[in-house]
Amino acid sequence: MSVAPAIAVIPARLGSSRLPRKPLYPLAGHPMIEWVWRRAIASRLFEEVVIATDSEEIAAAGRGFGAHVELTDSAHRSGTDRVAEVVQRQQYSEFDAIVNIQGDEPFVKAEHLGAALDLVRGGWMVGTIASPVADLEAWRDPGVVKVIRREEGGAALFSRSPIPFVRGRDPTPDELAREPFLRHIGVYAYARKALLHWVALPEDPLERLESLEQLRPLMASVPIGVAIVGPADGGVDTPADAERADHLLRTNPSTRTPSYD
């Protein structure tokens, strides 16, 4: 059986309330978006890797380190919309498997990207990943998105609330180390028709309340497969995150892509 060719799209915009000019923020001497792009290239999972942005400055930086860059509409409200615009262009029409890699994930793992991609190649409309919540602080933290899976592996619910709720007590460390206590990791793979259906849907009231766009397709009965993977190293969203990432990239060779070793 032939394998659907895959494209990775990295949506990036300059605006960020907690870390100004985030995609261009320097980490170990290189802009953050370059680390993400190099991780995607090094994974060897994709026939094409594209940076999608509405910023000429990000576009120039991307071209400077050798990336394929597509300029997109500045009116897009989400990275998903930006990804959808790119893959509808004629030169990308052959790609039926599409992966959205967030531009603030300089440590994104090939095995995580592959797990989401495998779900779509296996028949899911959308694929994403999760790992055990692991600790009580993360379970309570609204910044950590939780997901509940159905028996067949599809998402039943995403929430910023501590789910599943344990009546009368906190979950134990043993419970937090396994399903159903899962934290969502924001890597998405889509079948082409599912992505285009997603961006055509109206905003869902629950999506608006939780500020979680994945609730839009879920509430519209789009099946979202969830693979359980090992822990993610975490994205960069604040100055403290950036300081940690910079230190890791400078001092730990295992965090650097082969091109920089």
Secondary structure, DSSP 8 states (H G I E B T S, - for coil): -----EEEEEEE-S--SSSTTGGG-EETTEEHHHHHHHHHHHHT--SEEEEEES-HHHHHHHHHTT-EEEE--TT-SSHHHHHHHHHTSGGGTT--EEEE--TT-TT--HHHHHHHHHHHHTT-SEEEEEEE--SHHHHH-TTS-EEEE-TTSBEEEEESS-SS--TTS---HHHHTSTT-EEEEEEEEEEHHHHHHHHHS---HHHHHHT-TTHHHHHTT--EEEEE-S-------SHHHHHHHHHHHHH-GGGS-GGG-
